[in-house]
Amino acid sequence: MPHSRPQNPSPDLCRPETTEDAMTTLGGILRGMAFDGILTAGERSVLEQWIAGHRHLMQEHPFREIIPQVALLADCKDGILPPEDVRELLYLCRRFGRHRQLHDAAGKDLRELHGILYGIAADGVVTEIELDGLGAWMRKHPHLHPHWPHAEVMDILHKKRQNQPFTPSETAFLLCFCADIAPLAS
């Protein structure tokens, strides 16, 4: 059966940028959540918000393939993120996030960083495992250093690399910093 477009399509339906931005953000959110492998109620809510924000694109490729998979992941009852499902979604995000060549590769990576920070903050807790995963990702993307919030995040991670424990106020700051990124990632 051929795929038919709605009579009055949204301008977003035709924009490759919409797909790329959505896939890059989702990939970042998934990476941030997958660092510790646990899906909390807050993280489930973030996935549901991503779905709700893109439901109007449900009949369009690749959203018709990805939204049901994200919904299944969000519906994970035992609170453990199945690594193979996360890997598959990350693969799809990379694959479908390449509809156009970004003139600014840093822009795509910054969107992914915002998604990662959003995913980390989604449950209201920042764990050592999440900080280790974030640090590894940041070290693979040194070209972002001149861009906000890369340098600020690296400053936070520098203290951790020195094996200095975070004080409660620093932990609260880190969580607020990650949570403040959330509106930028959606």
LINCORWO-V552377 format. One record per pair of residues at least 6 apart in sequence whose ideal C-beta (glycine too) atoms are under 8 Angstrom apart, sorted by the first residue. I is the first residue (numbers start at 1). J is the second residue. D is the distance in Angstrom with one decimal. If there is no record, write none. Layout:
# LINCORWO-V552377
i:I j:J d:D
i:I j:J d:D
This chain:
# LINCORWO-V552377
i:3 j:59 d:7.6
i:3 j:61 d:7.8
i:5 j:13 d:7.2
i:6 j:13 d:7.7
i:6 j:59 d:7.2
i:10 j:56 d:6.4
i:10 j:57 d:7.9
i:12 j:18 d:4.6
i:12 j:56 d:7.6
i:12 j:57 d:6.8
i:13 j:57 d:6.5
i:13 j:60 d:5.5
i:16 j:99 d:3.6
i:16 j:100 d:4.7
i:17 j:99 d:8.0
i:17 j:100 d:6.7
i:18 j:57 d:7.3
i:19 j:62 d:6.7
i:19 j:63 d:7.8
i:19 j:96 d:6.1
i:19 j:97 d:7.2
i:19 j:99 d:5.4
i:20 j:97 d:4.9
i:20 j:98 d:7.2
i:20 j:99 d:5.4
i:20 j:100 d:6.1
i:20 j:102 d:7.5
i:20 j:108 d:7.3
i:21 j:111 d:6.3
i:22 j:50 d:8.0
i:22 j:54 d:5.7
i:22 j:57 d:7.8
i:22 j:63 d:7.6
i:23 j:62 d:7.4
i:23 j:66 d:7.6
i:23 j:92 d:7.6
i:23 j:93 d:4.4
i:23 j:94 d:7.7
i:23 j:96 d:4.9
i:23 j:97 d:3.5
i:24 j:93 d:7.0
i:24 j:97 d:5.0
i:24 j:108 d:5.4
i:24 j:111 d:4.5
i:24 j:112 d:5.2
i:24 j:115 d:6.9
i:25 j:50 d:7.5
i:25 j:111 d:5.7
i:25 j:112 d:7.5
i:25 j:114 d:7.1
i:25 j:115 d:4.5
i:25 j:118 d:7.9
i:25 j:185 d:5.2
i:25 j:186 d:7.1
i:26 j:50 d:5.9
i:26 j:66 d:7.4
i:26 j:70 d:7.0
i:26 j:89 d:7.4
i:26 j:93 d:5.4
i:26 j:115 d:6.8
i:27 j:89 d:7.9
i:27 j:90 d:5.7
i:27 j:93 d:3.6
i:27 j:94 d:6.7
i:27 j:97 d:6.8
i:27 j:112 d:5.8
i:27 j:115 d:6.5
i:28 j:111 d:6.8
i:28 j:112 d:4.0
i:28 j:113 d:6.5
i:28 j:114 d:6.3
i:28 j:115 d:2.0
i:28 j:116 d:4.4
i:28 j:117 d:7.8
i:28 j:118 d:7.0
i:28 j:119 d:6.6
i:28 j:185 d:6.6
i:29 j:46 d:6.2
i:29 j:47 d:7.3
i:29 j:50 d:6.5
i:29 j:115 d:4.4
i:29 j:116 d:7.4
i:29 j:118 d:5.5
i:29 j:119 d:4.2
i:29 j:122 d:7.6
i:29 j:185 d:6.8
i:30 j:86 d:5.7
i:30 j:89 d:5.7
i:30 j:90 d:5.8
i:30 j:93 d:7.1
i:30 j:115 d:7.8
i:30 j:119 d:6.6
i:31 j:90 d:7.1
i:31 j:112 d:7.3
i:31 j:115 d:7.2
i:31 j:116 d:5.0
i:31 j:119 d:6.4
i:31 j:133 d:7.3
i:31 j:137 d:6.8
i:32 j:115 d:6.5
i:32 j:116 d:4.0
i:32 j:117 d:6.4
i:32 j:118 d:6.3
i:32 j:119 d:2.3
i:32 j:120 d:4.3
i:32 j:121 d:7.8
i:32 j:122 d:7.3
i:32 j:130 d:7.1
i:32 j:133 d:7.9
i:32 j:134 d:7.6
i:33 j:39 d:6.6
i:33 j:43 d:4.9
i:33 j:46 d:7.7
i:33 j:47 d:8.0
i:33 j:81 d:6.4
i:33 j:86 d:7.9
i:33 j:119 d:4.2
i:33 j:120 d:7.8
i:33 j:122 d:6.5
i:34 j:81 d:5.7
i:34 j:83 d:7.4
i:34 j:86 d:4.7
i:34 j:119 d:7.8
i:34 j:133 d:7.8
i:35 j:119 d:8.0
i:35 j:120 d:7.0
i:35 j:127 d:7.6
i:35 j:129 d:5.5
i:35 j:130 d:4.3
i:35 j:132 d:7.4
i:35 j:133 d:3.3
i:35 j:134 d:7.0
i:36 j:127 d:5.3
i:36 j:129 d:4.5
i:36 j:130 d:5.6
i:36 j:133 d:7.9
i:37 j:80 d:6.4
i:37 j:81 d:5.3
i:37 j:83 d:6.9
i:38 j:79 d:5.8
i:38 j:80 d:6.6
i:38 j:81 d:6.7
i:38 j:123 d:7.8
i:39 j:73 d:7.5
i:39 j:74 d:7.7
i:39 j:76 d:5.2
i:39 j:79 d:5.4
i:39 j:80 d:7.0
i:39 j:81 d:5.0
i:40 j:79 d:7.0
i:40 j:122 d:7.1
i:40 j:123 d:3.6
i:40 j:124 d:7.9
i:40 j:125 d:7.7
i:41 j:123 d:7.5
i:42 j:122 d:4.6
i:42 j:123 d:4.1
i:42 j:124 d:5.6
i:43 j:119 d:6.9
i:43 j:122 d:4.2
i:43 j:123 d:5.2
i:44 j:74 d:5.1
i:44 j:76 d:7.8
i:45 j:122 d:7.1
i:46 j:118 d:6.6
i:46 j:119 d:6.9
i:46 j:122 d:4.2
i:46 j:182 d:7.9
i:47 j:70 d:5.7
i:47 j:71 d:7.9
i:47 j:73 d:6.4
i:47 j:74 d:3.9
i:48 j:74 d:5.5
i:49 j:186 d:6.9
i:50 j:70 d:6.6
i:50 j:186 d:7.4
i:51 j:67 d:5.6
i:51 j:70 d:5.7
i:51 j:71 d:5.9
i:51 j:74 d:7.1
i:53 j:186 d:6.1
i:54 j:63 d:5.8
i:54 j:67 d:6.5
i:55 j:67 d:7.1
i:57 j:63 d:4.2
i:58 j:64 d:5.9
i:58 j:67 d:5.7
i:62 j:92 d:6.8
i:62 j:95 d:7.9
i:62 j:96 d:4.0
i:65 j:92 d:7.0
i:66 j:89 d:7.1
i:66 j:92 d:5.7
i:66 j:93 d:7.7
i:66 j:96 d:7.1
i:69 j:85 d:7.3
i:69 j:88 d:7.2
i:69 j:89 d:5.8
i:69 j:92 d:7.4
i:70 j:89 d:6.8
i:72 j:85 d:7.3
i:73 j:81 d:7.0
i:73 j:82 d:7.7
i:73 j:85 d:5.6
i:73 j:86 d:7.3
i:73 j:89 d:6.7
i:76 j:82 d:7.0
i:97 j:108 d:7.5
i:102 j:108 d:4.9
i:105 j:143 d:7.5
i:106 j:143 d:6.1
i:106 j:144 d:5.8
i:106 j:147 d:5.8
i:109 j:141 d:5.3
i:109 j:143 d:7.4
i:109 j:144 d:5.7
i:110 j:144 d:6.3
i:110 j:147 d:5.7
i:110 j:150 d:7.6
i:111 j:185 d:7.3
i:113 j:137 d:7.6
i:113 j:138 d:7.8
i:113 j:141 d:7.4
i:113 j:144 d:6.8
i:113 j:149 d:7.2
i:113 j:150 d:6.9
i:113 j:153 d:7.5
i:114 j:181 d:4.9
i:114 j:184 d:4.8
i:114 j:185 d:4.1
i:115 j:185 d:4.7
i:116 j:134 d:6.4
i:116 j:137 d:6.3
i:117 j:134 d:7.8
i:117 j:149 d:7.5
i:117 j:153 d:7.4
i:117 j:177 d:7.6
i:117 j:178 d:4.3
i:117 j:181 d:4.2
i:117 j:182 d:7.9
i:117 j:185 d:7.3
i:118 j:178 d:7.1
i:118 j:181 d:5.7
i:118 j:182 d:4.7
i:118 j:185 d:4.0
i:118 j:186 d:7.6
i:120 j:126 d:6.0
i:120 j:130 d:4.9
i:120 j:134 d:6.5
i:120 j:178 d:5.1
i:121 j:175 d:6.0
i:121 j:178 d:3.5
i:121 j:179 d:4.2
i:121 j:181 d:7.3
i:121 j:182 d:6.5
i:124 j:175 d:6.8
i:125 j:175 d:7.5
i:126 j:171 d:6.5
i:126 j:174 d:5.3
i:126 j:175 d:5.4
i:126 j:178 d:6.7
i:128 j:160 d:8.0
i:131 j:157 d:6.6
i:131 j:160 d:5.4
i:134 j:153 d:7.1
i:134 j:157 d:6.8
i:135 j:157 d:4.8
i:135 j:160 d:7.1
i:135 j:161 d:7.2
i:138 j:144 d:7.7
i:138 j:150 d:7.0
i:138 j:153 d:6.3
i:138 j:154 d:6.1
i:138 j:157 d:6.5
i:141 j:150 d:7.5
i:144 j:150 d:4.0
i:145 j:151 d:6.0
i:145 j:154 d:7.2
i:149 j:177 d:7.5
i:149 j:181 d:6.9
i:152 j:177 d:7.2
i:153 j:177 d:7.9
i:156 j:170 d:7.9
i:156 j:174 d:5.7
i:156 j:177 d:7.3
i:159 j:166 d:7.0
i:159 j:170 d:7.5
i:160 j:166 d:7.3
i:166 j:174 d:6.9
